Amino acid sequence: MLKQNGEWPIELPHYEQYKRIFAQTAKPFAYVNLDLLDANSRSIAAAAGDKKIRIASKSIRSVEVLRRILHSDKVYQGVMCYTAREAAFLLKHGFDDLLLGYPVWEPGEISILLEAAASGRTVVFMVDSIQHVEHIERLAAATGVQAALCLDIDMSANYPGLHFGIWRSPVTTWPLAKPIADRIMQSKWVRLDGVMGYEAQIAGLGDQVSGQWLKNSVIRQMKRRSIREVAERREEVLQGIHALGGELRFVNAGGTGSISSSKLEQGVTEITVGSGFYCPTLFDHYAGFQYLPAAGYAVEVVRKPRLDMVTCLGGGYTASGAVSAEKAPQPHLPEGLRLISLEGAGEVQTPLRCPSGLALELGDPIFFRHAKAGELCERFPMLYAITGEGIVDEYLTYRGEGECFL
């Protein structure tokens, strides 16, 4: 989605509108704007071209939101889960075609999912070593069911003095993947169902950060180079598997920030997307797309330490990852509020500097956006679902259903 003549194709809610909607709602609370969520879902579906979209559940963490997205367009097929217990939870809620995005080792958790597979459900385990394969093979043999596996190929790039990407699988090339693929194909208890390669350096790295022109330029150049290399390495792996006689059900790639490049690869059948649906602040800084801020939270003003400042109760919901200012939540509405550099968003209070002319009173709500998508849901039992001028539903988060997976 891109702005048209500097304007969004859908009207964004303003502060007074949100304030009216939540006038009787106790703070703090989290919310999802269904109008903006649906607009993002349509934009992502359109951007995918002829590829399917697998939803990254770690970026959603609400059963009702997952269902809403999956039912919005036939392009959405399947879920990438982040733990085995989460996959078992989603199976109980009726979801199917689940891909474990990360390797699982706990035998009891693997066995539960194997039993689900034995009853006809589609669950795929992620592997990146022969140890993973043989561990799942033993459990599958004990269960009496063939386990579906996905081989994780690391798509990071290594340049002189720089690891461009994230540290995932040790399998980076076909020569490293071949022994694992061979081992899978020799077994009657496991089968190679798919291949995944997540190009995080393309999908998860902003390249249009305000005030960082030189860094943005370098990152874009490195992304262009990496896109070519990723496509070549993935194709080499796919050709190698084909030469061994392997037939893959799916080839998974990408993320929110790499839809445009992943969809150009002929061998890719599906793209994983998660953050784009809520659009947290880290996804405001991409040159190729912009989505709408569909989710957030509100805290209330409880102090006015001086004329140009207010202090809110709570609000310190910082995102995971390397510690940096960009991981802090940001005040969203009313516009112009700024965190205080020496305090930031705090455990029990968050002071904010007010722009000239903004008059806030005790009890007024301040709406924030989280830096990452699904992590917001770990702080709240539900999301108030809103459309237009009102609250239309209450969507439980995983936490609201009594679950804590990571």
TIVODREN-464278 format. One line per field, with one value per residue (C-alpha): residue number from 0; residue in one letter; x, y, z. Coordinates in steps of 0.2 Angstrom, whole numbers, plus 2048, in hexadecimal, padded with zeros to 3 digits. Layout:
TIVODREN-464278
n <- [NUM/...]
res <- [A/...]
X <- [X/...]
Y <- [Y/...]
Z <- [Z/...]
//
This chain:
TIVODREN-464278
n <- [0/1/2/3/4/5/6/7/8/9/10/11/12/13/14/15/16/17/18/19/20/21/22/23/24/25/26/27/28/29/30/31/32/33/34/35/36/37/38/39/40/41/42/43/44/45/46/47/48/49/50/51/52/53/54/55/56/57/58/59/60/61/62/63/64/65/66/67/68/69/70/71/72/73/74/75/76/77/78/79/80/81/82/83/84/85/86/87/88/89/90/91/92/93/94/95/96/97/98/99/100/101/102/103/104/105/106/107/108/109/110/111/112/113/114/115/116/117/118/119/120/121/122/123/124/125/126/127/128/129/130/131/132/133/134/135/136/137/138/139/140/141/142/143/144/145/146/147/148/149/150/151/152/153/154/155/156/157/158/159/160/161/162/163/164/165/166/167/168/169/170/171/172/173/174/175/176/177/178/179/180/181/182/183/184/185/186/187/188/189/190/191/192/193/194/195/196/197/198/199/200/201/202/203/204/205/206/207/208/209/210/211/212/213/214/215/216/217/218/219/220/221/222/223/224/225/226/227/228/229/230/231/232/233/234/235/236/237/238/239/240/241/242/243/244/245/246/247/248/249/250/251/252/253/254/255/256/257/258/259/260/261/262/263/264/265/266/267/268/269/270/271/272/273/274/275/276/277/278/279/280/281/282/283/284/285/286/287/288/289/290/291/292/293/294/295/296/297/298/299/300/301/302/303/304/305/306/307/308/309/310/311/312/313/314/315/316/317/318/319/320/321/322/323/324/325/326/327/328/329/330/331/332/333/334/335/336/337/338/339/340/341/342/343/344/345/346/347/348/349/350/351/352/353/354/355/356/357/358/359/360/361/362/363/364/365/366/367/368/369/370/371/372/373/374/375/376/377/378/379/380/381/382/383/384/385/386/387/388/389/390/391/392/393/394/395/396/397/398/399/400/401/402/403/404/405]
res <- [M/L/K/Q/N/G/E/W/P/I/E/L/P/H/Y/E/Q/Y/K/R/I/F/A/Q/T/A/K/P/F/A/Y/V/N/L/D/L/L/D/A/N/S/R/S/I/A/A/A/A/G/D/K/K/I/R/I/A/S/K/S/I/R/S/V/E/V/L/R/R/I/L/H/S/D/K/V/Y/Q/G/V/M/C/Y/T/A/R/E/A/A/F/L/L/K/H/G/F/D/D/L/L/L/G/Y/P/V/W/E/P/G/E/I/S/I/L/L/E/A/A/A/S/G/R/T/V/V/F/M/V/D/S/I/Q/H/V/E/H/I/E/R/L/A/A/A/T/G/V/Q/A/A/L/C/L/D/I/D/M/S/A/N/Y/P/G/L/H/F/G/I/W/R/S/P/V/T/T/W/P/L/A/K/P/I/A/D/R/I/M/Q/S/K/W/V/R/L/D/G/V/M/G/Y/E/A/Q/I/A/G/L/G/D/Q/V/S/G/Q/W/L/K/N/S/V/I/R/Q/M/K/R/R/S/I/R/E/V/A/E/R/R/E/E/V/L/Q/G/I/H/A/L/G/G/E/L/R/F/V/N/A/G/G/T/G/S/I/S/S/S/K/L/E/Q/G/V/T/E/I/T/V/G/S/G/F/Y/C/P/T/L/F/D/H/Y/A/G/F/Q/Y/L/P/A/A/G/Y/A/V/E/V/V/R/K/P/R/L/D/M/V/T/C/L/G/G/G/Y/T/A/S/G/A/V/S/A/E/K/A/P/Q/P/H/L/P/E/G/L/R/L/I/S/L/E/G/A/G/E/V/Q/T/P/L/R/C/P/S/G/L/A/L/E/L/G/D/P/I/F/F/R/H/A/K/A/G/E/L/C/E/R/F/P/M/L/Y/A/I/T/G/E/G/I/V/D/E/Y/L/T/Y/R/G/E/G/E/C/F/L]
X <- [800/806/800/7F7/7FC/803/7F2/7ED/7DF/7D5/7D2/7DD/7D4/7D8/7DB/7CA/7C2/7CB/7C8/7B5/7B6/7BF/7B7/7B0/7BE/7CA/7DC/7E8/7E1/7E6/7DC/7DC/7D4/7CB/7C9/7DC/7DF/7D4/7DC/7ED/7E7/7E0/7F1/7FB/7F0/7F2/805/807/804/802/809/800/802/806/802/80F/806/813/80F/7FC/7F9/7E7/7DC/7CE/7DA/7E2/7D1/7CC/7DB/7DA/7C8/7CB/7D3/7D7/7E9/7EB/7EF/7F7/7FF/811/812/820/81F/818/80C/805/803/7F9/7EF/7EA/7E6/7D9/7D2/7CF/7DE/7E8/7F7/803/815/821/82C/83A/841/839/842/836/831/820/81B/821/817/807/808/80C/7FC/7F3/7FB/7F6/7E4/7E6/7EB/7F9/808/81A/829/838/849/85B/866/866/864/853/84E/853/84B/83B/83D/83E/82E/825/829/823/813/811/80F/81A/81F/820/830/835/847/84D/85A/863/861/86D/87B/88D/898/8A9/8A7/894/887/878/869/865/86C/860/864/876/871/875/879/873/883/87E/86C/86F/874/864/859/861/85E/84C/849/851/844/832/82D/831/82F/835/825/82C/83B/83C/848/845/84F/84E/85A/84D/83D/841/84C/846/84E/845/849/847/858/862/864/876/871/861/86B/877/869/860/86F/873/861/861/871/86A/85A/864/86E/85F/856/866/869/856/856/865/85D/84D/856/861/851/849/858/857/845/83D/82C/828/817/81C/82B/829/832/832/829/820/82F/833/823/828/838/832/823/82F/837/82F/833/82B/819/815/81B/81A/812/80E/813/80B/7F9/7FB/80A/814/820/82F/825/823/835/834/836/82C/81C/812/804/7F7/7F9/7EC/7F0/7F6/7F3/7ED/7F3/7EC/7F3/7F5/801/805/817/818/80E/817/817/80B/80E/805/802/80C/810/821/81E/82F/832/83F/84F/85F/85C/85A/84F/845/83E/835/822/81E/810/804/7F5/7F3/801/811/814/826/82E/83A/84C/851/842/83A/82A/82B/825/819/819/81D/820/81D/821/812/813/80E/7FB/7F6/7EC/7EA/7E1/7E2/7DA/7DC/7E2/7F2/7F3/804/80A/816/826/822/812/80C/816/809/7FD/808/803/7F0/7E3/7D9/7D8/7C9/7C4/7BD/7B6/7B0/7AA/7A8/7AE/7A7/7AF/7BC/7CA/7D3/7E5/7EF/7F2/7DF/7DD/7E9/7F8/80A/814/824]
Y <- [800/811/823/82B/83D/83D/836/825/81D/81A/827/825/828/837/83A/840/832/825/82F/82E/81B/817/824/816/80A/808/80B/803/7F9/7F3/7F4/7EF/7FA/7EE/7FA/7FD/7EA/7E6/7F3/7EC/7DA/7DF/7E8/7D9/7CD/7D9/7DA/7C7/7C5/7B2/7AC/7A6/7AF/7A6/7B0/7B1/7AF/7B6/7C7/7C5/7BB/7BB/7AD/7B9/7C4/7B5/7AF/7C0/7C1/7AF/7B1/7C1/7BB/7AA/7AF/7AC/79A/792/799/79A/796/79B/78C/77B/77F/78D/781/775/784/789/778/777/787/77F/786/77B/77B/780/783/784/793/78C/77C/773/766/763/751/752/762/759/74A/754/75B/74A/743/752/74D/73B/741/74A/75C/764/769/76B/76B/777/76F/775/766/753/753/75B/74F/73F/746/749/738/72E/736/734/722/720/729/71F/72E/736/747/756/760/771/774/786/78E/79D/7AB/7B8/7BF/7C0/7CE/7D3/7D9/7D7/7CA/7D2/7C9/7BF/7AF/7A0/790/78A/784/792/788/779/76F/772/76E/75E/752/757/755/744/73E/743/73A/72A/729/723/72D/73E/747/757/761/773/77E/78F/79E/7AE/7BC/7C7/7D4/7D8/7D5/7DC/7EB/7FC/806/817/81D/82F/838/82A/82D/825/816/814/815/808/7FC/7FD/7F9/7EA/7E5/7E5/7DA/7CE/7CC/7C5/7BA/7B3/7AE/7A5/79C/797/791/786/77E/77A/773/768/761/75E/755/749/746/751/758/767/76C/77E/78A/798/7A8/7BA/7C5/7D6/7DF/7D4/7D0/7D9/7CF/7BE/7BE/7BF/7AF/7A1/793/79C/796/7A0/7B0/7B1/7C2/7C8/7D9/7E2/7DE/7E9/7F3/7F8/806/7FC/7FA/80D/80E/805/80D/800/800/807/7FF/807/807/7FB/7F6/800/803/811/817/826/836/837/845/856/85A/86A/873/86B/859/84B/83B/82B/81C/80D/80B/803/7F5/7F4/7E8/7DA/7D9/7E3/7F2/802/811/80A/7FC/808/80B/81C/828/827/832/841/845/84E/846/840/835/83C/835/833/829/821/816/811/802/80C/81D/825/838/840/851/85A/865/877/879/868/868/857/854/847/837/83A/82B/82B/81F/816/80A/7FB/7F9/7E7/7DF/7D0/7D4/7E1/7D3/7CC/7DB/7DA/7CD/7D4/7E0/7EC/7E9/7FA/7FF/811/819/80B/7FB/7EC/7DD/7D8/7CC/7C2/7C1/7B1/7B9/7BB/7A9/7A5/7A0/7A6/79D/7A7]
Z <- [800/7FB/7FE/7F0/7ED/7FF/806/80C/801/811/81F/82E/83F/848/85B/85F/856/860/870/86D/868/879/884/890/88E/89D/89A/896/887/876/866/854/847/83B/82D/82C/82F/821/816/81A/816/805/801/806/7FC/7ED/7EF/7EF/7DD/7D9/7EA/7F9/80A/81A/829/836/846/851/84A/84D/85E/85D/857/851/847/83F/83A/833/828/822/81D/814/804/7FD/7FB/80E/811/820/830/835/848/853/860/861/86F/865/856/861/868/856/851/860/859/848/83E/832/826/834/831/840/83C/848/84D/85C/867/876/873/87B/870/860/864/867/856/84E/855/84D/83D/83F/840/82F/835/82B/836/82F/83A/837/836/831/837/836/849/847/83A/844/854/84B/842/852/859/849/848/85A/856/846/83A/82D/832/826/826/81F/81C/822/817/81E/812/81B/811/817/810/816/828/828/82B/821/829/838/83F/83C/833/831/820/813/803/7F9/7FE/810/80D/803/811/81B/80C/808/81A/819/809/810/81E/81E/82D/827/816/80F/80D/80A/80B/813/811/81B/814/824/81D/810/819/82A/827/824/816/818/829/82C/82E/828/815/813/81D/814/803/809/80F/7FF/7F5/800/7FE/7EB/7EC/7F8/7EF/7E0/7EB/7F5/7E4/7DE/7EE/7F0/7DE/7E0/7EF/7E6/7D7/7E2/7EB/7DA/7D4/7E3/7DE/7EB/7E9/7F4/7F9/7FD/7FC/809/808/80E/81A/81A/813/805/7FD/7ED/7EA/7F1/7E5/7D6/7DA/7CF/7DB/7EA/7ED/7FD/807/81A/820/831/837/828/82E/83E/837/847/847/840/830/82D/825/815/804/7FA/804/813/81C/829/83C/840/852/861/874/87F/890/89A/89F/8B2/8B5/8AD/8B4/8AA/89D/88E/895/89B/8A3/8A0/8AB/8A4/891/891/885/87D/86E/86E/865/866/872/868/868/85A/865/870/86D/866/86A/85B/860/863/857/85C/86D/870/87C/888/884/896/89B/88B/88D/89F/8AA/8B4/8AC/89B/89A/889/883/87B/86B/86C/86D/872/882/88B/89B/8A9/8A3/891/887/87D/86F/86C/85F/863/859/855/850/85B/86A/86F/872/880/88A/889/88A/87C/86D/86C/85A/852/842/83D/84D/859/862/859/862/86E/867/874/872/876/887/889/886/894/888/889/87B/87C]
//
